[in-house]
Amino acid sequence: MLFNKKVTMEYLPDSFLAIAIFVFGLLIGSFLNVVIYRLPRRESIIFPGSHCPSCNVAVKAYDNIPVLSYAILRGRCRNCRAPISPVYPAVELLVACLYLLLFLSDGRSRIFVADLVFVSLIVPLVFIDLRHKLLPNAITYPGFLLMIVLRALAPDTVIVNWTSRLFGLSDWPDWGVALVGSALGALAGGGSLWLVRALYLWLRKVEGMGLGDVKMMIMVGAFLGWQQTLLTIFIASLIGSVVGVLLIKLKGGTMKMEIPFGVFLGPAAIIVLFVGHELITWYVEMYT
Ligand SMILES: [Zn+2]
């Protein structure tokens, strides 16, 4: 019964799946490189195919293999020998490692698939914000909708339990409670950043944070729920302060925000995705 319906993922050994997921992560990372490069330049993501930014010659398929091609070509274009940014293979490896880690922590579940989509939205946001100080609506708007839908399809038990207790929704189906949790998370993420932004504007009379950060946290909030979202903002501020102090010590300069906040919000959101619930439980148990 080779083509029996039951012969699916269940019969694939974990080790094989892990390798397949890593390779899949490399390919998605390669696609995200295109998004990171082209989206802020308002170029089409699909057409034309990859070409060298220096000599414009189309990149051959065999020179477009994630990480490997970069190593074989020693980081240079085959045609004009112009250096290729090491950020490309770095993004590919980063995404592949995140995918693999998620598989190891989530196992074969709907949550795993939802988490894959989440990190695939966060990674391009971080790199585009770092280079262009921009968090494109083209990612945050559809990302927000996607997060709500995925949360309903793959409810997070911890978020569902909290939300259910908070509003007394014990007779609601999980997906319904998950939707309420998403809305609350989006409100917490967008609301708190909007407040910080307004306060900064009022105190300093300059814009310290763009609306892009607010939209990014609406998206993140819809996925992580309100508690983990506030934790994300806290961790991002912590990383931001440490990096800020280090930069001032190393390079001198003022306290002016040189690095956009999205660059810290992204990694913080991914840390929280992995250990957010554990951190919150640990914190609550310590103070109660
Ligand atoms: Zn070239």
Residues whose N, C-alpha, C, O or C-beta is under 5 A from the ligand:
A	BS01	ZN	C52 S54 C55 N56 C77 N79 C80 R81 A82
